[in-house]
Amino acid sequence: MAKLSLVLLAVLVLAALATVRAQHQARKFFTAYERAQTLGHELDVEYGRLQLEASTWALHARIERIAAESLGMRAPDARHVRSIVLPAGARQ
């Protein structure tokens, strides 16, 4: 009977240690999950900011101003602009 009690005690201790280890791992995984969620939110915010910045850089007026100031470009006179109409079956 004493041997059975010692075996049951050993099994109980092992089960308790396994439970503690599993709870510790669960806490570690939850902390890592929360960190990943926070990082994901920060990346979403940065992505939105970068989209706004890209749309600002691509504004037509800004591009036109840079072309005029830096490259000396200007829009042509309306007299010099010709439109070409492609036939219906032509490739574009």
Gaussian input, Z-matrix of N, CA and C with variables (Angstrom, degrees):
# hf/3-21g

backbone

0 1
 N
 C     1     B1
 C     2     B2     1     A1
 N     3     B3     2     A2     1     D1
 C     4     B4     3     A3     2     D2
 C     5     B5     4     A4     3     D3
 N     6     B6     5     A5     4     D4
 C     7     B7     6     A6     5     D5
 C     8     B8     7     A7     6     D6
 N     9     B9     8     A8     7     D7
 C    10    B10     9     A9     8     D8
 C    11    B11    10    A10     9     D9
 N    12    B12    11    A11    10    D10
 C    13    B13    12    A12    11    D11
 C    14    B14    13    A13    12    D12
 N    15    B15    14    A14    13    D13
 C    16    B16    15    A15    14    D14
 C    17    B17    16    A16    15    D15
 N    18    B18    17    A17    16    D16
 C    19    B19    18    A18    17    D17
 C    20    B20    19    A19    18    D18
 N    21    B21    20    A20    19    D19
 C    22    B22    21    A21    20    D20
 C    23    B23    22    A22    21    D21
 N    24    B24    23    A23    22    D22
 C    25    B25    24    A24    23    D23
 C    26    B26    25    A25    24    D24
 N    27    B27    26    A26    25    D25
 C    28    B28    27    A27    26    D26
 C    29    B29    28    A28    27    D27
 N    30    B30    29    A29    28    D28
 C    31    B31    30    A30    29    D29
 C    32    B32    31    A31    30    D30
 N    33    B33    32    A32    31    D31
 C    34    B34    33    A33    32    D32
 C    35    B35    34    A34    33    D33
 N    36    B36    35    A35    34    D34
 C    37    B37    36    A36    35    D35
 C    38    B38    37    A37    36    D36
 N    39    B39    38    A38    37    D37
 C    40    B40    39    A39    38    D38
 C    41    B41    40    A40    39    D39
 N    42    B42    41    A41    40    D40
 C    43    B43    42    A42    41    D41
 C    44    B44    43    A43    42    D42
 N    45    B45    44    A44    43    D43
 C    46    B46    45    A45    44    D44
 C    47    B47    46    A46    45    D45
 N    48    B48    47    A47    46    D46
 C    49    B49    48    A48    47    D47
 C    50    B50    49    A49    48    D48
 N    51    B51    50    A50    49    D49
 C    52    B52    51    A51    50    D50
 C    53    B53    52    A52    51    D51
 N    54    B54    53    A53    52    D52
 C    55    B55    54    A54    53    D53
 C    56    B56    55    A55    54    D54
 N    57    B57    56    A56    55    D55
 C    58    B58    57    A57    56    D56
 C    59    B59    58    A58    57    D57
 N    60    B60    59    A59    58    D58
 C    61    B61    60    A60    59    D59
 C    62    B62    61    A61    60    D60
 N    63    B63    62    A62    61    D61
 C    64    B64    63    A63    62    D62
 C    65    B65    64    A64    63    D63
 N    66    B66    65    A65    64    D64
 C    67    B67    66    A66    65    D65
 C    68    B68    67    A67    66    D66
 N    69    B69    68    A68    67    D67
 C    70    B70    69    A69    68    D68
 C    71    B71    70    A70    69    D69
 N    72    B72    71    A71    70    D70
 C    73    B73    72    A72    71    D71
 C    74    B74    73    A73    72    D72
 N    75    B75    74    A74    73    D73
 C    76    B76    75    A75    74    D74
 C    77    B77    76    A76    75    D75
 N    78    B78    77    A77    76    D76
 C    79    B79    78    A78    77    D77
 C    80    B80    79    A79    78    D78
 N    81    B81    80    A80    79    D79
 C    82    B82    81    A81    80    D80
 C    83    B83    82    A82    81    D81
 N    84    B84    83    A83    82    D82
 C    85    B85    84    A84    83    D83
 C    86    B86    85    A85    84    D84
 N    87    B87    86    A86    85    D85
 C    88    B88    87    A87    86    D86
 C    89    B89    88    A88    87    D87
 N    90    B90    89    A89    88    D88
 C    91    B91    90    A90    89    D89
 C    92    B92    91    A91    90    D90
 N    93    B93    92    A92    91    D91
 C    94    B94    93    A93    92    D92
 C    95    B95    94    A94    93    D93
 N    96    B96    95    A95    94    D94
 C    97    B97    96    A96    95    D95
 C    98    B98    97    A97    96    D96
 N    99    B99    98    A98    97    D97
 C   100   B100    99    A99    98    D98
 C   101   B101   100   A100    99    D99
 N   102   B102   101   A101   100   D100
 C   103   B103   102   A102   101   D101
 C   104   B104   103   A103   102   D102
 N   105   B105   104   A104   103   D103
 C   106   B106   105   A105   104   D104
 C   107   B107   106   A106   105   D105
 N   108   B108   107   A107   106   D106
 C   109   B109   108   A108   107   D107
 C   110   B110   109   A109   108   D108
 N   111   B111   110   A110   109   D109
 C   112   B112   111   A111   110   D110
 C   113   B113   112   A112   111   D111
 N   114   B114   113   A113   112   D112
 C   115   B115   114   A114   113   D113
 C   116   B116   115   A115   114   D114
 N   117   B117   116   A116   115   D115
 C   118   B118   117   A117   116   D116
 C   119   B119   118   A118   117   D117
 N   120   B120   119   A119   118   D118
 C   121   B121   120   A120   119   D119
 C   122   B122   121   A121   120   D120
 N   123   B123   122   A122   121   D121
 C   124   B124   123   A123   122   D122
 C   125   B125   124   A124   123   D123
 N   126   B126   125   A125   124   D124
 C   127   B127   126   A126   125   D125
 C   128   B128   127   A127   126   D126
 N   129   B129   128   A128   127   D127
 C   130   B130   129   A129   128   D128
 C   131   B131   130   A130   129   D129
 N   132   B132   131   A131   130   D130
 C   133   B133   132   A132   131   D131
 C   134   B134   133   A133   132   D132
 N   135   B135   134   A134   133   D133
 C   136   B136   135   A135   134   D134
 C   137   B137   136   A136   135   D135
 N   138   B138   137   A137   136   D136
 C   139   B139   138   A138   137   D137
 C   140   B140   139   A139   138   D138
 N   141   B141   140   A140   139   D139
 C   142   B142   141   A141   140   D140
 C   143   B143   142   A142   141   D141
 N   144   B144   143   A143   142   D142
 C   145   B145   144   A144   143   D143
 C   146   B146   145   A145   144   D144
 N   147   B147   146   A146   145   D145
 C   148   B148   147   A147   146   D146
 C   149   B149   148   A148   147   D147
 N   150   B150   149   A149   148   D148
 C   151   B151   150   A150   149   D149
 C   152   B152   151   A151   150   D150
 N   153   B153   152   A152   151   D151
 C   154   B154   153   A153   152   D152
 C   155   B155   154   A154   153   D153
 N   156   B156   155   A155   154   D154
 C   157   B157   156   A156   155   D155
 C   158   B158   157   A157   156   D156
 N   159   B159   158   A158   157   D157
 C   160   B160   159   A159   158   D158
 C   161   B161   160   A160   159   D159
 N   162   B162   161   A161   160   D160
 C   163   B163   162   A162   161   D161
 C   164   B164   163   A163   162   D162
 N   165   B165   164   A164   163   D163
 C   166   B166   165   A165   164   D164
 C   167   B167   166   A166   165   D165
 N   168   B168   167   A167   166   D166
 C   169   B169   168   A168   167   D167
 C   170   B170   169   A169   168   D168
 N   171   B171   170   A170   169   D169
 C   172   B172   171   A171   170   D170
 C   173   B173   172   A172   171   D171
 N   174   B174   173   A173   172   D172
 C   175   B175   174   A174   173   D173
 C   176   B176   175   A175   174   D174
 N   177   B177   176   A176   175   D175
 C   178   B178   177   A177   176   D176
 C   179   B179   178   A178   177   D177
 N   180   B180   179   A179   178   D178
 C   181   B181   180   A180   179   D179
 C   182   B182   181   A181   180   D180
 N   183   B183   182   A182   181   D181
 C   184   B184   183   A183   182   D182
 C   185   B185   184   A184   183   D183
 N   186   B186   185   A185   184   D184
 C   187   B187   186   A186   185   D185
 C   188   B188   187   A187   186   D186
 N   189   B189   188   A188   187   D187
 C   190   B190   189   A189   188   D188
 C   191   B191   190   A190   189   D189
 N   192   B192   191   A191   190   D190
 C   193   B193   192   A192   191   D191
 C   194   B194   193   A193   192   D192
 N   195   B195   194   A194   193   D193
 C   196   B196   195   A195   194   D194
 C   197   B197   196   A196   195   D195
 N   198   B198   197   A197   196   D196
 C   199   B199   198   A198   197   D197
 C   200   B200   199   A199   198   D198
 N   201   B201   200   A200   199   D199
 C   202   B202   201   A201   200   D200
 C   203   B203   202   A202   201   D201
 N   204   B204   203   A203   202   D202
 C   205   B205   204   A204   203   D203
 C   206   B206   205   A205   204   D204
 N   207   B207   206   A206   205   D205
 C   208   B208   207   A207   206   D206
 C   209   B209   208   A208   207   D207
 N   210   B210   209   A209   208   D208
 C   211   B211   210   A210   209   D209
 C   212   B212   211   A211   210   D210
 N   213   B213   212   A212   211   D211
 C   214   B214   213   A213   212   D212
 C   215   B215   214   A214   213   D213
 N   216   B216   215   A215   214   D214
 C   217   B217   216   A216   215   D215
 C   218   B218   217   A217   216   D216
 N   219   B219   218   A218   217   D217
 C   220   B220   219   A219   218   D218
 C   221   B221   220   A220   219   D219
 N   222   B222   221   A221   220   D220
 C   223   B223   222   A222   221   D221
 C   224   B224   223   A223   222   D222
 N   225   B225   224   A224   223   D223
 C   226   B226   225   A225   224   D224
 C   227   B227   226   A226   225   D225
 N   228   B228   227   A227   226   D226
 C   229   B229   228   A228   227   D227
 C   230   B230   229   A229   228   D228
 N   231   B231   230   A230   229   D229
 C   232   B232   231   A231   230   D230
 C   233   B233   232   A232   231   D231
 N   234   B234   233   A233   232   D232
 C   235   B235   234   A234   233   D233
 C   236   B236   235   A235   234   D234
 N   237   B237   236   A236   235   D235
 C   238   B238   237   A237   236   D236
 C   239   B239   238   A238   237   D237
 N   240   B240   239   A239   238   D238
 C   241   B241   240   A240   239   D239
 C   242   B242   241   A241   240   D240
 N   243   B243   242   A242   241   D241
 C   244   B244   243   A243   242   D242
 C   245   B245   244   A244   243   D243
 N   246   B246   245   A245   244   D244
 C   247   B247   246   A246   245   D245
 C   248   B248   247   A247   246   D246
 N   249   B249   248   A248   247   D247
 C   250   B250   249   A249   248   D248
 C   251   B251   250   A250   249   D249
 N   252   B252   251   A251   250   D250
 C   253   B253   252   A252   251   D251
 C   254   B254   253   A253   252   D252
 N   255   B255   254   A254   253   D253
 C   256   B256   255   A255   254   D254
 C   257   B257   256   A256   255   D255
 N   258   B258   257   A257   256   D256
 C   259   B259   258   A258   257   D257
 C   260   B260   259   A259   258   D258
 N   261   B261   260   A260   259   D259
 C   262   B262   261   A261   260   D260
 C   263   B263   262   A262   261   D261
 N   264   B264   263   A263   262   D262
 C   265   B265   264   A264   263   D263
 C   266   B266   265   A265   264   D264
 N   267   B267   266   A266   265   D265
 C   268   B268   267   A267   266   D266
 C   269   B269   268   A268   267   D267
 N   270   B270   269   A269   268   D268
 C   271   B271   270   A270   269   D269
 C   272   B272   271   A271   270   D270
 N   273   B273   272   A272   271   D271
 C   274   B274   273   A273   272   D272
 C   275   B275   274   A274   273   D273

   B1=1.4305
   B2=1.5286
   B3=1.3241
   B4=1.4585
   B5=1.5201
   B6=1.3601
   B7=1.4598
   B8=1.5264
   B9=1.3110
   B10=1.4617
   B11=1.5206
   B12=1.3265
   B13=1.4580
   B14=1.5254
   B15=1.3496
   B16=1.4683
   B17=1.5303
   B18=1.3083
   B19=1.4673
   B20=1.5294
   B21=1.3285
   B22=1.4565
   B23=1.5251
   B24=1.3240
   B25=1.4689
   B26=1.5261
   B27=1.3159
   B28=1.4660
   B29=1.5316
   B30=1.3186
   B31=1.4716
   B32=1.5287
   B33=1.3175
   B34=1.4599
   B35=1.5217
   B36=1.3159
   B37=1.4740
   B38=1.5205
   B39=1.3258
   B40=1.4690
   B41=1.5301
   B42=1.3060
   B43=1.4612
   B44=1.5265
   B45=1.3344
   B46=1.4622
   B47=1.5210
   B48=1.3387
   B49=1.4693
   B50=1.5263
   B51=1.3125
   B52=1.4631
   B53=1.5311
   B54=1.3321
   B55=1.4642
   B56=1.5173
   B57=1.3195
   B58=1.4690
   B59=1.5290
   B60=1.3192
   B61=1.4749
   B62=1.5287
   B63=1.3242
   B64=1.4634
   B65=1.5301
   B66=1.3265
   B67=1.4681
   B68=1.5251
   B69=1.3120
   B70=1.4613
   B71=1.5284
   B72=1.3241
   B73=1.4695
   B74=1.5258
   B75=1.3114
   B76=1.4576
   B77=1.5276
   B78=1.3340
   B79=1.4705
   B80=1.5260
   B81=1.3280
   B82=1.4612
   B83=1.5249
   B84=1.3341
   B85=1.4602
   B86=1.5284
   B87=1.3299
   B88=1.4581
   B89=1.5255
   B90=1.3226
   B91=1.4635
   B92=1.5274
   B93=1.3149
   B94=1.4680
   B95=1.5298
   B96=1.3068
   B97=1.4706
   B98=1.5275
   B99=1.3289
   B100=1.4679
   B101=1.5283
   B102=1.3332
   B103=1.4702
   B104=1.5227
   B105=1.3190
   B106=1.4657
   B107=1.5266
   B108=1.3167
   B109=1.4618
   B110=1.5248
   B111=1.3232
   B112=1.4585
   B113=1.5234
   B114=1.3138
   B115=1.4611
   B116=1.5272
   B117=1.3199
   B118=1.4585
   B119=1.5217
   B120=1.3291
   B121=1.4633
   B122=1.5283
   B123=1.3319
   B124=1.4661
   B125=1.5248
   B126=1.3243
   B127=1.4657
   B128=1.5289
   B129=1.3256
   B130=1.4668
   B131=1.5251
   B132=1.3292
   B133=1.4694
   B134=1.5238
   B135=1.3278
   B136=1.4663
   B137=1.5243
   B138=1.3354
   B139=1.4564
   B140=1.5313
   B141=1.3146
   B142=1.4682
   B143=1.5139
   B144=1.3277
   B145=1.4611
   B146=1.5190
   B147=1.3248
   B148=1.4669
   B149=1.5258
   B150=1.3256
   B151=1.4654
   B152=1.5202
   B153=1.3207
   B154=1.4630
   B155=1.5194
   B156=1.3179
   B157=1.4572
   B158=1.5338
   B159=1.3200
   B160=1.4658
   B161=1.5223
   B162=1.3277
   B163=1.4617
   B164=1.5264
   B165=1.3211
   B166=1.4638
   B167=1.5236
   B168=1.3251
   B169=1.4640
   B170=1.5223
   B171=1.3150
   B172=1.4577
   B173=1.5307
   B174=1.3274
   B175=1.4572
   B176=1.5236
   B177=1.3204
   B178=1.4618
   B179=1.5349
   B180=1.3170
   B181=1.4685
   B182=1.5255
   B183=1.3148
   B184=1.4720
   B185=1.5203
   B186=1.3205
   B187=1.4653
   B188=1.5267
   B189=1.3267
   B190=1.4586
   B191=1.5319
   B192=1.3240
   B193=1.4690
   B194=1.5267
   B195=1.3341
   B196=1.4676
   B197=1.5231
   B198=1.3274
   B199=1.4618
   B200=1.5238
   B201=1.3206
   B202=1.4677
   B203=1.5280
   B204=1.3339
   B205=1.4663
   B206=1.5250
   B207=1.2974
   B208=1.4659
   B209=1.5209
   B210=1.3289
   B211=1.4543
   B212=1.5246
   B213=1.3326
   B214=1.4576
   B215=1.5208
   B216=1.3210
   B217=1.4614
   B218=1.5264
   B219=1.3153
   B220=1.4565
   B221=1.5225
   B222=1.3160
   B223=1.4675
   B224=1.5326
   B225=1.3257
   B226=1.4662
   B227=1.5283
   B228=1.3398
   B229=1.4603
   B230=1.5165
   B231=1.3092
   B232=1.4631
   B233=1.5223
   B234=1.3407
   B235=1.4660
   B236=1.5312
   B237=1.3238
   B238=1.4600
   B239=1.5337
   B240=1.3134
   B241=1.4629
   B242=1.5265
   B243=1.3176
   B244=1.4642
   B245=1.5323
   B246=1.2920
   B247=1.4788
   B248=1.5154
   B249=1.2989
   B250=1.4613
   B251=1.5217
   B252=1.3025
   B253=1.4659
   B254=1.5226
   B255=1.3115
   B256=1.4677
   B257=1.5220
   B258=1.3225
   B259=1.4763
   B260=1.5205
   B261=1.3138
   B262=1.4607
   B263=1.5252
   B264=1.3458
   B265=1.4535
   B266=1.5131
   B267=1.3334
   B268=1.4649
   B269=1.5246
   B270=1.3170
   B271=1.4808
   B272=1.5200
   B273=1.2967
   B274=1.4686
   B275=1.5029
   A1=111.01
   A2=116.89
   A3=120.73
   A4=109.90
   A5=117.09
   A6=120.27
   A7=110.72
   A8=116.04
   A9=120.39
   A10=110.82
   A11=116.54
   A12=120.54
   A13=110.80
   A14=116.80
   A15=119.84
   A16=111.25
   A17=117.16
   A18=121.06
   A19=109.61
   A20=116.58
   A21=120.10
   A22=111.33
   A23=117.17
   A24=121.41
   A25=110.30
   A26=117.18
   A27=121.16
   A28=110.16
   A29=116.86
   A30=120.39
   A31=109.77
   A32=116.84
   A33=120.99
   A34=111.24
   A35=117.31
   A36=121.34
   A37=109.93
   A38=117.82
   A39=120.62
   A40=111.31
   A41=117.46
   A42=120.79
   A43=110.53
   A44=117.29
   A45=120.98
   A46=110.70
   A47=116.55
   A48=119.96
   A49=111.45
   A50=117.37
   A51=121.19
   A52=110.65
   A53=116.26
   A54=120.35
   A55=111.08
   A56=117.37
   A57=121.82
   A58=109.89
   A59=116.62
   A60=120.68
   A61=111.05
   A62=116.83
   A63=120.96
   A64=110.66
   A65=117.06
   A66=120.05
   A67=110.98
   A68=117.19
   A69=121.04
   A70=110.57
   A71=116.68
   A72=120.32
   A73=110.91
   A74=117.17
   A75=120.55
   A76=110.14
   A77=117.02
   A78=120.41
   A79=111.26
   A80=116.91
   A81=120.65
   A82=110.84
   A83=116.76
   A84=120.38
   A85=111.11
   A86=117.20
   A87=120.76
   A88=110.53
   A89=117.38
   A90=120.96
   A91=110.30
   A92=117.27
   A93=120.75
   A94=110.46
   A95=117.13
   A96=121.17
   A97=110.62
   A98=117.12
   A99=120.38
   A100=111.08
   A101=117.00
   A102=119.86
   A103=110.75
   A104=116.98
   A105=120.72
   A106=110.90
   A107=117.54
   A108=121.30
   A109=110.43
   A110=117.32
   A111=121.71
   A112=110.28
   A113=116.94
   A114=121.16
   A115=110.64
   A116=116.91
   A117=120.81
   A118=111.66
   A119=116.87
   A120=120.86
   A121=110.35
   A122=117.12
   A123=120.36
   A124=111.11
   A125=116.88
   A126=120.39
   A127=111.22
   A128=117.70
   A129=120.48
   A130=111.06
   A131=116.02
   A132=120.44
   A133=109.96
   A134=117.16
   A135=120.65
   A136=111.31
   A137=117.45
   A138=120.85
   A139=110.62
   A140=116.51
   A141=120.07
   A142=111.72
   A143=116.18
   A144=120.49
   A145=110.51
   A146=117.13
   A147=120.73
   A148=111.72
   A149=117.22
   A150=119.64
   A151=110.69
   A152=116.36
   A153=120.35
   A154=110.69
   A155=116.37
   A156=120.66
   A157=111.14
   A158=117.22
   A159=120.71
   A160=110.88
   A161=117.19
   A162=118.65
   A163=110.89
   A164=117.32
   A165=120.63
   A166=110.25
   A167=117.27
   A168=120.93
   A169=111.51
   A170=118.13
   A171=121.70
   A172=113.06
   A173=118.83
   A174=120.52
   A175=110.44
   A176=115.42
   A177=121.17
   A178=111.21
   A179=117.30
   A180=120.74
   A181=110.96
   A182=117.17
   A183=120.66
   A184=110.67
   A185=116.30
   A186=120.55
   A187=110.27
   A188=115.62
   A189=119.86
   A190=110.79
   A191=117.19
   A192=121.02
   A193=111.03
   A194=116.81
   A195=120.49
   A196=110.27
   A197=116.94
   A198=120.03
   A199=110.55
   A200=116.48
   A201=119.95
   A202=111.11
   A203=117.47
   A204=120.74
   A205=111.89
   A206=117.83
   A207=121.31
   A208=113.22
   A209=116.74
   A210=120.22
   A211=113.40
   A212=116.52
   A213=120.19
   A214=112.89
   A215=117.90
   A216=121.41
   A217=109.42
   A218=116.27
   A219=120.87
   A220=108.24
   A221=115.79
   A222=120.61
   A223=108.10
   A224=117.79
   A225=120.03
   A226=111.43
   A227=115.56
   A228=121.44
   A229=108.73
   A230=116.84
   A231=120.66
   A232=111.08
   A233=117.38
   A234=121.38
   A235=111.57
   A236=116.61
   A237=120.92
   A238=113.54
   A239=117.20
   A240=121.55
   A241=108.57
   A242=116.06
   A243=121.00
   A244=108.77
   A245=115.18
   A246=120.62
   A247=108.45
   A248=115.86
   A249=122.42
   A250=107.66
   A251=116.75
   A252=121.59
   A253=107.24
   A254=116.43
   A255=121.62
   A256=109.84
   A257=116.21
   A258=118.68
   A259=110.10
   A260=116.93
   A261=122.99
   A262=112.60
   A263=119.24
   A264=121.58
   A265=114.04
   A266=118.49
   A267=120.87
   A268=111.16
   A269=115.47
   A270=121.08
   A271=109.41
   A272=114.94
   A273=119.10
   A274=109.64
   D1=-35.46
   D2=-178.81
   D3=-66.60
   D4=-37.72
   D5=179.07
   D6=-63.69
   D7=-41.58
   D8=179.40
   D9=-63.50
   D10=-39.53
   D11=178.47
   D12=-64.39
   D13=-41.08
   D14=178.61
   D15=-66.09
   D16=-39.12
   D17=178.93
   D18=-65.91
   D19=-44.41
   D20=178.38
   D21=-64.28
   D22=-37.71
   D23=177.13
   D24=-64.51
   D25=-42.28
   D26=178.99
   D27=-64.54
   D28=-41.80
   D29=178.24
   D30=-64.28
   D31=-40.75
   D32=178.92
   D33=-63.07
   D34=-44.09
   D35=179.00
   D36=-63.84
   D37=-43.81
   D38=178.50
   D39=-62.87
   D40=-40.76
   D41=178.57
   D42=-64.87
   D43=-39.85
   D44=178.32
   D45=-64.87
   D46=-43.01
   D47=178.30
   D48=-64.55
   D49=-39.39
   D50=178.12
   D51=-64.66
   D52=-38.51
   D53=178.09
   D54=-64.85
   D55=-44.72
   D56=179.19
   D57=-62.45
   D58=-43.07
   D59=179.85
   D60=-63.99
   D61=-42.05
   D62=-179.95
   D63=-65.19
   D64=-40.58
   D65=177.98
   D66=-65.56
   D67=-39.56
   D68=178.68
   D69=-63.27
   D70=-44.78
   D71=178.59
   D72=-64.24
   D73=-39.37
   D74=179.24
   D75=-62.40
   D76=-40.99
   D77=177.93
   D78=-65.28
   D79=-40.76
   D80=178.02
   D81=-63.30
   D82=-43.89
   D83=179.71
   D84=-65.04
   D85=-39.18
   D86=179.30
   D87=-65.56
   D88=-40.50
   D89=177.56
   D90=-63.53
   D91=-43.46
   D92=177.71
   D93=-63.65
   D94=-38.91
   D95=177.97
   D96=-62.68
   D97=-45.38
   D98=179.53
   D99=-63.57
   D100=-39.48
   D101=176.95
   D102=-62.84
   D103=-41.46
   D104=178.79
   D105=-65.77
   D106=-38.40
   D107=176.81
   D108=-62.62
   D109=-44.24
   D110=179.47
   D111=-63.15
   D112=-44.63
   D113=178.31
   D114=-62.20
   D115=-41.85
   D116=177.96
   D117=-60.74
   D118=-41.67
   D119=178.05
   D120=-64.82
   D121=-43.73
   D122=178.77
   D123=-62.38
   D124=-38.90
   D125=178.48
   D126=-67.95
   D127=-36.56
   D128=176.02
   D129=-62.69
   D130=-42.39
   D131=178.88
   D132=-63.86
   D133=-44.86
   D134=179.63
   D135=-64.62
   D136=-37.93
   D137=178.53
   D138=-62.76
   D139=-42.56
   D140=177.04
   D141=-62.43
   D142=-41.46
   D143=178.33
   D144=-63.80
   D145=-41.70
   D146=179.68
   D147=-67.63
   D148=-35.94
   D149=176.02
   D150=-63.85
   D151=-42.17
   D152=177.79
   D153=-63.45
   D154=-42.62
   D155=179.15
   D156=-64.33
   D157=-41.60
   D158=179.34
   D159=-64.40
   D160=-40.02
   D161=178.70
   D162=-67.93
   D163=-31.98
   D164=176.60
   D165=-67.29
   D166=-43.25
   D167=-179.80
   D168=-65.91
   D169=-26.37
   D170=-175.06
   D171=-95.49
   D172=8.93
   D173=179.64
   D174=-61.26
   D175=137.22
   D176=-176.77
   D177=-58.48
   D178=-44.24
   D179=-178.04
   D180=-62.73
   D181=-38.53
   D182=179.55
   D183=-65.94
   D184=-45.15
   D185=-179.53
   D186=-63.59
   D187=-41.57
   D188=179.18
   D189=-63.89
   D190=-41.66
   D191=179.62
   D192=-63.93
   D193=-43.74
   D194=179.63
   D195=-65.46
   D196=-40.20
   D197=178.73
   D198=-62.29
   D199=-39.70
   D200=-178.87
   D201=-72.93
   D202=-44.50
   D203=-174.94
   D204=-76.70
   D205=-49.53
   D206=-172.82
   D207=-83.86
   D208=-38.16
   D209=-172.85
   D210=-106.59
   D211=-6.10
   D212=-179.72
   D213=67.94
   D214=25.66
   D215=-179.17
   D216=-88.89
   D217=155.38
   D218=175.50
   D219=-147.82
   D220=160.92
   D221=177.70
   D222=-73.18
   D223=143.21
   D224=-179.57
   D225=-72.58
   D226=158.10
   D227=174.71
   D228=-62.07
   D229=147.45
   D230=177.90
   D231=-61.74
   D232=-26.68
   D233=179.17
   D234=-66.59
   D235=-26.29
   D236=-175.56
   D237=-97.24
   D238=1.30
   D239=-178.39
   D240=-95.66
   D241=130.52
   D242=177.55
   D243=-125.18
   D244=137.55
   D245=178.44
   D246=-101.89
   D247=140.56
   D248=178.64
   D249=-116.79
   D250=127.05
   D251=178.41
   D252=-101.12
   D253=122.97
   D254=178.75
   D255=-81.81
   D256=145.96
   D257=174.42
   D258=-63.30
   D259=159.67
   D260=-173.91
   D261=-58.28
   D262=-37.36
   D263=-176.92
   D264=-91.79
   D265=2.45
   D266=-176.27
   D267=-75.39
   D268=149.57
   D269=177.26
   D270=-79.07
   D271=150.65
   D272=177.22
   D273=-106.97

